[in-house]
Amino acid sequence: EEYRELEERLGFLQTQHADLVGSMKDMETALRGMTRTAQARFRDAFEAINGHFSEIFSRLFEGGRAELKLVEAEEGGDPLEAGVDLMAQPRGKRLQSVTLLSGGEKALTGLALLFAIFYYRPSPFCVLDEVDAPLDDANIHRFLRVLRELCRHTQFIVITHNRKTMEAADLLYGITMDEPGLSCLVSVKLTY
């Protein structure tokens, strides 16, 4: 009788083990499929964003070229685990890593990448906080030109102290202090 009980228990455990092994194989198959799908989507997004990045960079710098490169640890490695390197060549300069650019050039390159992502997949709104601070007047003009194009799909909230950026806005909100210690919100709607 004990033997029969142990044999039933063994049969039950073997069935459970077979179910678990089958489930693990199904999970591994599903994971491989999801990984392939994620890799394909990543490659598509990377190529599209890289194309937009190159185009927007040359518009913001009025020439030059830039590209995103995958930095893979090993040949044939998983692109989902690869790093991304930004290479930029403003007009009249040699191709170099973005870390070697000036502050204004880094800001414009970062904006070019951000805008490239927005061209690929726009979001309903975006907050930009003092992104125009390191830019001179000529660069502000080019930045605002690209920003206006993106305003068709995305609402931008720009926090700035730059007069030219404020002039380009549709609506301004500001804080003023009429009396010491008493802040007051001021809003202005600009119509053209």
HUNORBEL-V851553 format. One record per backbone hydrogen bond with DSSP energy under -0.5 kcal/mol. NH is the residue of the N-H (numbers start at 1). CO is the residue of the C=O. If there is no record, write none. Layout:
nh->NH co->CO
nh->NH co->CO
This chain:
nh->5 co->1
nh->6 co->2
nh->7 co->3
nh->8 co->4
nh->9 co->5
nh->10 co->6
nh->11 co->7
nh->12 co->8
nh->13 co->9
nh->14 co->10
nh->15 co->11
nh->16 co->12
nh->17 co->13
nh->18 co->14
nh->19 co->15
nh->20 co->16
nh->21 co->17
nh->22 co->18
nh->23 co->19
nh->24 co->20
nh->25 co->21
nh->26 co->22
nh->27 co->23
nh->28 co->24
nh->29 co->25
nh->30 co->26
nh->31 co->27
nh->32 co->28
nh->33 co->29
nh->34 co->30
nh->35 co->31
nh->36 co->32
nh->37 co->33
nh->38 co->34
nh->39 co->35
nh->40 co->36
nh->41 co->37
nh->42 co->38
nh->43 co->39
nh->44 co->40
nh->45 co->41
nh->46 co->42
nh->47 co->43
nh->48 co->44
nh->49 co->45
nh->50 co->46
nh->51 co->47
nh->52 co->48
nh->53 co->49
nh->54 co->50
nh->55 co->51
nh->56 co->52
nh->57 co->53
nh->58 co->54
nh->59 co->55
nh->60 co->56
nh->61 co->57
nh->63 co->58
nh->65 co->89
nh->67 co->87
nh->69 co->85
nh->71 co->83
nh->72 co->70
nh->77 co->74
nh->81 co->78
nh->82 co->79
nh->83 co->71
nh->85 co->69
nh->87 co->67
nh->87 co->85
nh->88 co->96
nh->89 co->65
nh->93 co->90
nh->96 co->88
nh->98 co->86
nh->100 co->97
nh->101 co->98
nh->106 co->102
nh->107 co->103
nh->108 co->104
nh->109 co->105
nh->110 co->106
nh->111 co->107
nh->112 co->108
nh->113 co->109
nh->114 co->110
nh->115 co->111
nh->116 co->112
nh->117 co->113
nh->118 co->114
nh->119 co->115
nh->120 co->116
nh->121 co->117
nh->126 co->155
nh->128 co->126
nh->128 co->157
nh->129 co->127
nh->130 co->128
nh->130 co->159
nh->133 co->130
nh->135 co->132
nh->140 co->136
nh->141 co->137
nh->142 co->138
nh->143 co->139
nh->144 co->140
nh->145 co->141
nh->146 co->142
nh->147 co->143
nh->148 co->144
nh->149 co->145
nh->150 co->146
nh->151 co->147
nh->152 co->149
nh->153 co->150
nh->154 co->150
nh->155 co->124
nh->156 co->154
nh->157 co->126
nh->158 co->156
nh->159 co->128
nh->159 co->157
nh->160 co->158
nh->166 co->162
nh->167 co->163
nh->168 co->164
nh->169 co->166
nh->172 co->188
nh->174 co->186
nh->176 co->184
nh->178 co->176
nh->178 co->182
nh->179 co->182
nh->182 co->179
nh->183 co->181
nh->184 co->176
nh->186 co->174
nh->188 co->172
nh->190 co->170
nh->190 co->188
